[in-house]
Amino acid sequence: MFTGLVETTGLLRRRRGAGAGAVVRVSIESAIGREPGPNGRVEPLVLGESVCVHGACLTVDRIVDRGFEVDMSTETVKRTTLGDLRAGARVHLERATPAGGRLGGHVVLGHVDGIGRVTERTASGEAIRLGVEAPGELARFLAEKGSICVDGVSLTVNGVRDHGRVCAVELMLIPHTLGRTTLCDLAPGARVNLEVDVLARYVARQLAVGARASYEPAASNDGRGEVDEGDGRNDARLLDKLRSGGFA
């Protein structure tokens, strides 16, 4: 598990592997594991540990001089922007959150849900207002003042508008984020990795299951074959309460 608080950036030094079905090995130059982390201690990388690389959870397969190497499967290459990156690109890096550590952002799994496209970038004082077009199937997981992970960075959704096959998401990049991440380089047309809040995903699942239960009450076990609608009514009340709280 991650929090979406980028520890540092790394430099993609080289990539090997091409063609259908090929595993792409990426070498990343970074001080992560060699310099003090957020807790002030040096904690060396170990083989097999998870690192969030630009929003995707990848496994450290080899530790090399001044960095580490990871493998990207065809699924990772196809469903994220990592397949587009070339040598010299900077990537966000975050190590897994330790048990008992501060959860400063939100729960991030490193499982990219879709690729978004930057549509707008405007100055707002010292901050930057960013517009991102997200796939329409993610709209039900996005809510104003909720959380979204963009290229591994935890951000607050300032606004969301549905447009059928796509939805428009408005984000604000504060000076701290602009100074510590590559989001400062984003321009209209850029593609970004998106991960929705896992809590929103479970709420949506609960709503879907609850809706079915309210219309399909189970038969009682009293031997008379009668239908007990109590659970269905309870589920309907739960759904109404969630909807009134802003969950769609």
C-alpha positions in Angstrom: 0.0 0.0 0.0 1.1 3.6 -0.8 -0.2 7.0 0.1 0.4 9.0 -3.0 3.1 11.2 -1.4 6.0 11.1 -3.7 9.3 10.5 -1.9 11.6 11.5 -4.8 11.9 11.3 -8.6 14.1 8.9 -10.5 15.6 8.9 -13.9 14.8 6.2 -16.4 18.3 5.2 -17.6 17.5 2.5 -20.1 14.8 -0.1 -21.1 15.2 -3.5 -22.7 12.7 -5.7 -24.4 10.3 -5.1 -27.3 7.7 -6.9 -29.4 4.5 -8.6 -28.5 4.6 -10.5 -25.2 8.0 -9.2 -24.3 8.7 -8.2 -20.7 10.3 -4.8 -20.6 13.1 -4.3 -18.1 13.6 -0.8 -16.9 16.7 0.6 -15.1 15.9 3.6 -12.8 18.6 5.8 -11.3 17.5 7.1 -7.9 18.8 8.0 -4.5 15.9 6.0 -3.0 17.3 3.4 -0.5 20.6 5.2 -0.4 19.7 8.5 1.2 17.6 9.3 4.3 13.9 8.8 3.6 10.9 10.7 5.1 11.7 9.1 8.5 15.2 10.5 8.5 16.8 7.0 8.3 18.6 5.2 5.4 16.7 2.0 4.6 18.3 0.2 1.7 16.2 -1.3 -1.0 15.7 -5.1 -0.9 15.0 -7.5 -3.7 11.3 -8.2 -4.1 10.0 -5.1 -2.4 7.3 -3.0 -4.0 7.9 0.5 -5.3 5.3 2.8 -6.9 6.8 4.0 -10.1 4.7 6.8 -11.6 1.6 5.4 -10.2 2.2 1.7 -10.9 3.2 -0.8 -8.3 6.4 -2.7 -9.5 8.7 -5.2 -7.9 12.4 -4.5 -7.4 14.1 -7.3 -9.4 17.7 -6.1 -9.2 19.7 -3.6 -7.3 22.3 -1.8 -9.4 24.8 0.9 -8.9 22.9 4.2 -8.2 19.5 2.6 -8.6 17.4 -0.5 -9.3 15.7 -2.4 -12.0 12.1 -3.5 -12.4 10.2 -5.6 -15.0 7.1 -4.4 -16.7 4.6 -7.1 -18.1 2.7 -6.6 -21.3 -0.4 -5.7 -19.1 1.6 -2.9 -17.4 2.9 -1.6 -20.7 -0.6 -1.7 -22.2 -2.6 -0.1 -19.4 -0.2 2.6 -18.2 1.9 5.4 -19.7 5.1 3.6 -18.6 5.2 2.0 -22.0 5.6 5.4 -23.6 8.5 6.6 -21.5 12.0 6.6 -22.9 15.5 7.0 -21.5 15.9 10.3 -19.7 12.3 10.5 -18.5 11.8 11.4 -14.8 9.4 9.2 -12.8 7.8 9.5 -9.4 8.9 7.0 -6.8 7.3 6.0 -3.5 8.1 3.0 -1.3 5.4 1.0 0.4 3.9 2.5 3.6 5.2 0.8 6.7 2.7 -0.5 9.3 1.9 2.3 11.7 3.3 5.0 9.3 1.5 8.2 8.6 -1.2 8.1 5.9 -0.7 11.7 4.7 -2.4 11.3 1.3 -5.0 8.5 0.7 -4.9 4.7 0.2 -3.1 4.0 -3.1 -2.6 0.5 -4.4 -0.5 1.2 -7.4 -3.1 -0.4 -9.7 -3.7 2.0 -12.5 -7.4 2.1 -13.5 -7.1 4.1 -16.7 -5.2 6.7 -18.6 -6.3 10.3 -18.6 -5.5 13.2 -20.9 -4.6 16.7 -19.8 -7.0 19.2 -21.4 -6.3 22.4 -19.6 -3.6 24.2 -17.6 -4.1 27.6 -16.2 -2.4 29.7 -13.6 -4.3 30.4 -10.3 -2.1 32.6 -8.2 1.0 30.5 -7.4 -0.9 27.3 -8.1 -1.9 25.6 -11.3 -5.4 24.6 -12.2 -5.3 21.4 -14.2 -8.1 19.8 -16.2 -7.9 16.1 -16.9 -10.2 14.0 -19.1 -10.8 10.6 -17.5 -12.4 7.5 -19.1 -16.2 7.6 -18.6 -16.2 4.3 -16.7 -14.3 5.9 -13.9 -16.9 8.6 -13.4 -18.9 6.8 -10.7 -15.7 6.5 -8.6 -15.0 10.3 -8.7 -16.6 12.9 -6.5 -15.9 16.5 -5.6 -13.5 16.7 -2.7 -12.7 13.1 -3.1 -9.2 11.7 -3.9 -7.5 10.6 -7.1 -4.0 9.4 -7.8 -2.3 11.1 -10.9 1.0 9.5 -11.9 1.4 8.3 -8.4 0.5 11.7 -6.8 -2.4 12.0 -4.3 -4.6 14.9 -5.4 -8.0 16.3 -4.3 -10.8 16.4 -6.9 -12.0 20.0 -7.1 -14.8 19.3 -9.5 -16.0 16.5 -11.9 -18.4 16.7 -14.8 -19.8 13.8 -16.7 -19.7 13.8 -20.5 -20.8 10.3 -21.5 -17.7 8.4 -22.7 -15.4 10.7 -20.7 -15.6 12.8 -17.6 -13.8 16.1 -16.9 -11.8 16.3 -13.6 -10.5 19.6 -12.2 -7.4 19.5 -10.0 -5.2 22.1 -8.3 -1.5 21.8 -8.1 0.0 23.8 -5.2 3.6 25.1 -5.2 4.8 22.2 -3.0 3.5 19.6 -5.5 4.9 21.6 -8.5 8.3 21.7 -6.8 8.6 18.1 -5.9 6.9 16.3 -8.8 7.0 16.2 -12.6 3.4 17.4 -12.7 4.8 20.9 -13.2 5.8 19.8 -16.8 2.3 18.6 -17.8 0.7 20.4 -20.8 -2.5 19.9 -22.7 -2.4 16.6 -24.6 -0.2 14.8 -22.0 -1.3 11.4 -20.9 -1.3 10.5 -17.2 -1.9 7.4 -15.1 -5.1 7.5 -13.0 -6.1 5.4 -10.0 -9.4 6.0 -8.3 -9.9 5.9 -4.5 -10.2 2.3 -3.5 -12.8 3.3 -0.8 -15.0 4.7 -3.6 -14.7 1.4 -5.5 -15.9 -0.5 -2.5 -18.8 1.9 -1.9 -19.8 1.5 -5.6 -19.7 -2.3 -5.2 -21.8 -2.2 -2.0 -24.4 0.0 -3.8 -24.6 -2.5 -6.7 -24.9 -5.6 -4.4 -27.3 -3.8 -2.1 -29.5 -2.8 -5.0 -29.8 -6.4 -6.2 -30.5 -7.6 -2.7 -33.3 -5.1 -2.2 -35.1 -6.4 -5.3 -34.3 -10.1 -4.8 -35.1 -10.8 -1.1 -34.1 -14.3 0.1 -36.6 -16.9 1.2 -36.8 -17.5 5.0 -35.6 -20.7 6.6 -38.8 -21.1 8.7 -39.9 -24.0 6.5 -43.1 -22.2 5.3 -41.5 -20.9 2.1 -42.3 -17.3 3.1 -40.1 -14.5 1.9 -38.5 -12.2 4.5 -38.2 -8.7 3.1 -36.5 -7.2 6.1 -33.0 -7.3 4.6 -34.2 -5.8 1.4 -35.8 -2.9 3.2 -32.6 -2.4 5.3 -30.5 -2.4 2.1 -32.8 0.2 0.5 -32.5 2.4 3.5 -28.7 2.0 3.4 -28.6 3.0 -0.3 -30.8 6.1 0.4 -28.4 7.1 3.2 -25.3 6.7 1.0 -26.9 8.6 -1.8 -27.9 11.5 0.5 -24.2 11.6 1.6 -23.1 12.2 -2.0 -22.3 8.7 -3.1 -23.8 8.0 -6.6 
